[in-house]
């Protein structure tokens, strides 16, 4: 069983951040959210291991509470 690597693993973090910002340059908030969603799905497909993805979901969600608007729906 694989485990999610949460240790720093990007050789050039500045280049990564620059590319991430560039990907969003000139996009509306809605288009930026769409690009983020597409990126998540592409990377999830690349990972492919449901156990690793479940671990990532849990870590990403930790400490984030539903908003008042979401809980009212």
Buried (B, 14 or more C-beta within 10 A) or exposed (E): EEEBEEEEEEEEEEEEEEEEEEEEEEEEEEEBEEEBEEEEEEEBEEBEBEEBBEBBEEEEEEEEEEEEEEEEE
